[in-house]
Amino acid sequence: MTDDTVSLHLLTMVPEGDEVLVGRLDTDSFAVFPADGAAVVRRLQDGMTLTEVADWYHAEYGETLDTADLLETLDDLGFLCKDGEKPTAAADGPLRFQRLGRLAFSPLAWLVYLALTAALAVLYVRHPGYLPHPGQLFYTHSALAVELTVVFGQLPLLFAHEGYHTLAGRRAGLPSRIGVGTRMYILVAETQLNGLLTLPRRKRYLCFLAGMVCDVVLIAILDLVGYLLRNNASHDHLYSRLAFALSFPIVTRIAYQFVLCLQTDLYFVFATALGCQDLHGASVAVVKNWFNQRIGRPQHADPTAWSDRDLRVGRRYAPVLAFGVVVFSGVWVFLIAPVFVQLVRLVWEGLQLGAGDPAFWDRCCFVALSLAQVVAAIVMAYRKHNRRRTERTRGRWAETLEQPSAAEPDHPSPHDRATHAGRSTEKVITP
């Protein structure tokens, strides 16, 4: 790259209202540029030199383009090709599983999904006793079997949920993949929708909602199968009860989707529809700043860290956070607490039977497995705490060694006003 030529990596540009989201797919680096700033980047990508772009900008907007600051901004975002570095190129051919993704969301597939959902609705209307309830989880008197069903029986269903997120991404041409992460110190499956921000807003919704579509279909299949097997007297309805037991936790996970303060799949749908980059962070900052102001304490966060739109929408979105707390409380009171009470009762009754009864050892194994999960959660929490403490220590050293920066200009140029949108696209995570 000479002094007057700029080599850029392959960039995508997606309109976002009056602004443009510019990003690099292979590194998940995105930034929101004003329209004139995005026009400058687009002309550089088309091969115009810095001088030509500066002349065009002056003729079009009547302002002088600060090319040095422009290059610094592009370099910070990783958009510039370094000396000897080759620009990224578009992927050749369809992605792996892209055809499967198109099949999973084809018109025929949607007809099947709707038919299953309609059949489930008919079942619930004609037989209200099959509506989801905590008692369905106790398909056997063995507390250990119930726990194993919840812990391990849900694993393939969780990966099916994440798999549908992945297929929706592959259908749209994104290199999405399933990984393993942590949520509240618990191992979870998660889908990384790399490059999601390169899609127009209307095409992102399916990527967010695909997991819930899968959940509804799984509930329909399991409940319908459970209903059809109810007359299998040779197994005393065991398989029927097991199907309903596998279905109930999925219902709980769908309920959790409405706890938007946990940044669930539905949260990303709302944030995308409202055109916000960090709706949750802005809303939390608005609420905490309001509360601190009422009690005479300093504000929790600097509002300038968020865009004007995020703050404006965040003020109206703040009550939704309270609604999420209500939903969360309702899930625990009506779905989780009855299960916990029933498990405590089973354990207490089993331990009273003594070592000569198999139920005693069943409850002992249940307690041992439960304690092992608690210990694992504590160890993970401790490691995470140490990792964060180490990062904070490094951050303090970095802040100490950082050189003072130059003062910002009174009238920033378009590229100065670019808002960094993060180096990682939204991750859809399901606990």
N, C-alpha and C positions, 0 to 999 in steps of 0.2 A: 504494500500500500504506500503510494507516494503522498506528498503533502497535499495534493489536490484531488486524489481519488480515494474512495472509501469502498471497502469490500465488506459486505454484510452477510450474515448467515441467512438462511431461509426464514423469513418472518411471515406471520399471519396477521391480518388486520380485520377486526370484527367491529362494526359500528355499535356503540353503546350510547344511544341518544345523541347528544351533541358532541360526544367524545368518541374516541376510537381505542379499542383494546389491541395493543401491539404485543406480539409474543413470539417466543422461540420454542417450538414444540419439543425438540430433543432435550432441552434443559429445564422446561417448565418455568421459564422466566417471562413474566408478563408485566406490562405497565400501561396505565391509562393515559393517553395523549390527547390534548385538544385537537380539534380537526385540522388546524393549520400545522401543528407539530407533526401529526401523522402524515400529512401531505408532503412535508419535507423528507421524512423517512422513506416514503414511497418513491419519491424521485431519486433518492440515493440508491435505493434497491434497484431501480430501473437503469442505473448506470450513469446518472448525471454526476459531474464533479462537484466539489464543494463550491467552487466559484460560480458554476452555472446555477446551483441551487440557491446560493446567496443572492445572485442577480434576480432570479425568478421570484424569490421571496420579497425582495425589496419592491419589485414591480407590482406584485400582487397585493401586498399588505402595507407597503409604504414604511416598513421598519427594517432595521439592520439586523441580520441574523448573526448571533454570536456562535460562530462555527467551532471555536475551541470548547465552549461549554457544551455544545451539541455532541461533539465527539466524546467528551468525558461522560456525559449521560449514557450514550450508547455503549460505551466501554463498561460502565458500571453494571449495566443490564446484561452484559455478555452478548450483545448483538454484533459487535465488531469482530472481524476475523483478525487474529494476531498475525504477526509476520510468519510466513511459512505455513499458516493454518488454512486448510481448504474449507470453503463454505459448505454448510450442510445442504444436502440435496433432498428432494422429495422422495418418499418411499416408492419403490417399484412394485407394481402389482398389488393385489388385495392382501389384507392382513390374514393371519391364521385365524380360523373360526369366524371370519367375517360373514361367510355364507350361512353358518349356523346361527349367527346373530340375526341375520335378515329373516331366516326361517322362524326363529323364536318369536319374532314380532311381525310376522306376515299377516295378511287379512284372515287366512285360514286359522292361524294360531289364535288370533283375537276372538274368532267365533267359538273356538273350543273353550277359551278362558271364560267367555261370557256364558256359554252353556253350562259349564261347571258351577259358576257363581249363581246362576239362576236356579239350578237344581239344589244348591245348598240353601238358598233363600226359601225355596218350597219346603225343604226338610224342616227348617226352623219354624216356619209358619204352621205346618201340619203337626209337628212334634216338638213343641217348645221345650220338652225335657232334654233334648239334645243340644240346646244352646250351651255355649261354653260356660263352665263354672269350675271352681277350684277342685271340687270333688272328683272330677274326671281324671285328675292326676294320680289318684290312688286306685289304680286298676288292680292292685294286689295288696295283700296285707304285709308284704315285705318292704320295710323302709329302705333297705339297701337297694332293692330293685327299682324303687321310685327314684332314688337319687341317681342311680346309673342311667336310668332313662332320661333324666333331665340333663345330666352332665355329658353323656356320650351319645345318647339317642338323638340329641339335637344337632350334633356336629354335622352330619350330612345335610340337614335341613338349613343350617346356617350357611354352609358353603353353596347350597343351591340358591339362597338369597343373594349372596355375593356374586355367584356365577351369572345371575341374570343382570346384575349391574355391569359385569364385565362384557357380557354378550351385547348389551345395549351400547356400550362404548365401542366394541369391535364393529358393530353394525354401522356406527357413524364414522368409522375409519380411525378410531383412536387406539393407541397401543395400551389399552387398559389391561390390568392384571390383578390377580388375587394375591394378597400377602397376609402376614400375621403381625398384629400390633398389640397394644395394650389400651384398655379403657378402664379407668378407675382401678388400676392395678390388676386387672383381669385380662388374660389372653383372649384376643378376639380375632376373628377373620375380618379383613378389610379389603375394599377394592380401591385401587389407585387409578383414577381416571386421568391419566396423563394427557395433557393437551385439551382438556375439556373446554377451556376458555377460548380455544380456536373455533369452536362451533358457534353459530348464531344462537341467540338466547332461546328461541323457540325449539331448537333441537336438543337443548340440554335437559329439558324436563323429563324425557323418557329415561335418560341415564340415571336421574335421581329416583324416579318412581318405579323403576324396573324391579327392584327388590321387593317392594310392597305388592306389586302384581304377582310375583312368585309366591309370596306369603299367602295371599288370598287363595291362589290356586291350590297350594299345598293344604290349606285348611279344608277346602272343598273336597279334595281327593281323600284326605284322611277321614273326615267326618262321614262322607258318603260310603266309603269302604267300611267304616265302623258300623254304620247303619245296616249295610247289606249283610254283614257277618253276625248280626245280633242273634240270629237263630241257629248258630252253629253250636248245638247243645253238646257235641262231643268234647268241646274244649271249654264249656261253661262260659261262653262269650269272652274268653280271654283275649283273643285277637281283636275283637270288637272294642273292648275296653282299652287295649293297648293303643289302638288307632286314635281314640279320643284323647288318651294321655299324651300322645305325641303332638296332637293338635293344640292343646291348651297353651303351652309355652309360646307358640307362634302368635296366638291371640294377644298374649301379654306383650310380645315385642311390637306388635302393631300399635297397641295402646301407647307404648313408650314413644312412638314416632311423633305423637302430639305434644310431647314434652320438648318444645322447641328450644328451651334454654340449654338442652344437651346437644344442640346443633345436629339434629337428626336429619334424615333424608328430606322430611317435609320442611325443615328449616331452610335447606338450600333451595328448595322450590320457591319459598316466599322471598328469600334474599335475591334470587335471580329475577323473579317477576317484578320486584320493586327496584331493580337496577342498582343494588348495593354491593359493595366489595367486602365490607366487614360490618354487617348489620348487627351481629351479636355484640362485638366489641364496642361499637358506638352506643348501643342501647344500654349495656352495662355501665359504661362511663357516664351516660346521661343520668341514670338512676342514682349511682353512687355520688356523683357531683351534686345532684339535687338534695340527697340526704345529708351530705356533709355541709352543704350550705345552710340547711335548717338547724343543724346543731353547732354551727359556728366553727367548723373545722375546714382546713384547706381542701381544695378540690382534689378528687381522687386521680384524675387524669387530665392532661392538656387536650382540650377539644380540637385543637389544630392538628392533632395526629390523625383525624378522620376527615373525609371529604364532607363538603357542605350537605350533599344529598344523604350520606349515611347518618349524619347528625339530625337532619330534618326528619327523615323517616324513623330514625331511632327514637325520637321523642314520642311518636305515635305508636311505635312498636313496643315500647316499654311495658304497657299493660299486658301484652301477650306473654311476656316473661312470667308475670304473676299467674296467668292462666296455666302456663306450663307447670308451675308449682302445684296448682290445684289438681291437674291431671296426674302428676307424679304422686301426690298424696292419695288420690283415689285409687290408683293402681296398687299401692301398698296396702291400703285399708281393705279393698274389696277383692283383690286377687292374690297378693303375696301373703298378707297376714293370715288368712284362713289356712293356707298351705303350711305356714310355719307352725300354727297352733296344732294342726292335725299331726304334723311330724313329731312335735314335742310329746303329744299324747301317746303316739305309737311307741316312741322311745321309752317313755316312762313306764308304760304298761309292759313292754317287753323285758325291761331290766328287772321288773318285779318277779318275773317267772323263774329266775335262777338259771344256773349253768346247765341244768339238765334239759332245758327246752331249746329247740333250734331257734325260736324267736329271740332268745336272749343273745345268741351269737350274731344273729342278723342285725340287731340293734347295736351291738358292739362294733361290728364292721362299719355300720352307718356312721357312728360317732367318730371312728378312726379316720374314715375318708373325709368327713366334714372338717375335722381338725387339721388334716393334711392340707386341705384347700385354704384354710385360714392361715396356716403357717406359710404356705406359698405366697399368699397375698401380702403378708407382713414382710417377707424377704424381698419381694418385688418392690414394695413401697419403700423399704430401706435403701435398696439400690438406686431407685429413682431419686430419692432425696439426696443421696450422696452425689449422683450425677449432676443434679441441678446445682448443688452447692459448689461443685467443681467448676461448672460453667459460670456461676456468678463470680467466683474468684478470678477466673481468667478474664471475665468482662471488666472487673475493676482494674486489673493490670493493663488491659488494652486501653481503658479510658485514661489511665495515668500517662501512658506513653504516647497517646494521640496528640498530634500537632494541632495548634489552633487553626481553624478554617477561616478562609477569607469571608468577608461580609457579603451577604446576599445583595444583589442589585435591587434598587427600588422598583424597577419595572422589569420583572423577569421575562425572558423570551419564552416562546411556546414550549421548547423542550425543557426549560426549567420547571414548568408547571406540570410536567409528567408525574403521575402518581404511580409509584411502584405497587404492583398488584401481587407481589409475592413470587417465590420461585417454586411453589408447589400448588397445583390446582387442588380444588376441593377434594377431600377424601371422604368417601361414603363409608361410614363405619357402623357396624352393627354389633352390639354386645351380645 
